[in-house]
Amino acid sequence: MNPSHVYAVKRAISTYAPTLFSAIRYSRQVMHRRRNVRLQTALTPWKESFIRKFSFVVQGGPFAGMKFHRSDVAKAYLPLLIGSYEAETHAFIETALERAPKIIVDVGCDAGYVAVGLALRAPAATVFAFDIRAEARSECRSLAGINQVEQRVIVDGECTPEKLNTICSDRSLVFCDCEGYELELLDPDKAPHLRNADVIVELHDFMRIDIAITPTILSRFANTHDVTVTGVKRRSAEDFPCLSILPREVRGRALHEDRVEYQQWAYLRAKSW
């Protein structure tokens, strides 16, 4: 379904039946968590095989070779270790890194997968990693230490437009995955230096009912950036040779991330570089 149609339906339900909308959204979140738990539990024997072979080292994607810090097989997430996680952004990341950013900002860094991965790929850059959860910040620092980039990864809590504007100087890359907060954060009127920064952003329209995030953000950068948008892409086990150790019928499940079909990501490439 077209994202604009999805938004229109959501808007109508939230306006005329807000209780129903809340129930639908809550039910979807519960089902999403339950599906992931069932999938990860079913994959446990195969995760054990994968980790015996490759340990906790990322095998593919832009961050191949990064050592991961989670040593609990039950909690291991195969898309991260395979390197297929958010494959939709991989081409964006490679293009952005070719432009040799001096400053990298990861908003919504979680356990540090992207922040530390980018620090490894851009050894001349300083990386600022933000997350509002204390546990995530602690894990990000730990991952940076394991990969010996702790001197270049600066971990902090909330990222405001004012903070972002202070950090973003010449040749900055902003990676943003912050559950709908991108609408408030990625605003060149509040953070003017964003007009000269590259931005890779996961767009969370499905989490907001008050406004359509994607067209709003894209319109803000239309004059200053070249904009590319991509949706969910089908994974192929052939792109990740490490999966050859798993049975063919398991490989697709190992790549599964359980995303909504209209999920989108955007690469905003600054014209000023």
C-alpha positions, 0 to 999 in steps of 0.5 A: 500500500502507498505510504500516503494512503496508509497515513490517510487511513490512520489519520481517519481512524485516529480522528473518528475512532481514537480508542480503536486506533489506540487498541490497534496500535497497541495490539500491533506492538504486542504481536510484533514482540511476540512474533520476534520472540517466537522467531528468535526462540525457534532459531536458537539451535541455528544461532548456536551453530552460527556463533560456534563458527563465527563467534560474535563478529559481524560477517557482512554488510558495511560493518563486517569485522566489528566485534559484538559485545553480546555473548548470550546466544539466546539474546543474539540477533542474527541480522546484526551478526550476519550484517544484513540488518537494515540492508536498505541503508547499506548503499546510503552508508557506503556513499556517505562514507566515500564523502569522508565525513569529519563528524558523524552523529548517530541519534538513537544509537541503541547498543552502538551497532551503527555508531561503532561501525561507522567509527571503524569505517571512518577512522579520521572522524569523531562520532557522537552517539545519542540515546535516551536510555541509560542501558543503551548508552552503557552498551554503546560505550562497551562496544566502542571499548571492545573495538578500540574506538572509545576515544572517538565515540562520544556517548550522550543522552538526549539530542536536541536540535540545538545540540545537533546544530552545535556538533554539525560543522563542515562535512558532517553525517547524521544517522537518525533512527529515533522512533518518530523524533526525527520530525522534531530533530531534523529541522534546518530552521532549528539546526541551520548546520543541517543544510550542509550535512548528509543525513541518513534517516529511518522514517517512522510515519507509522508511529505518528498520527498527527503529521506525515513525517516523510513529506514534511522532512523531505520538503525541508531539505528539497532545496539543499539536498539530493534526496533518495528514498527507499522502502523495505527490500527483500533479502537474499541469502546469496548476498551473505555467504556466511549463511551457507552454514545454515540449512536453506529453509532456515536462511530466510528466517535468519534474515527476517526483521519483521518490518511493516511493508511501507517502512521507508529510509531516506538519504539526504545528500548535501549539495554544498560538499 
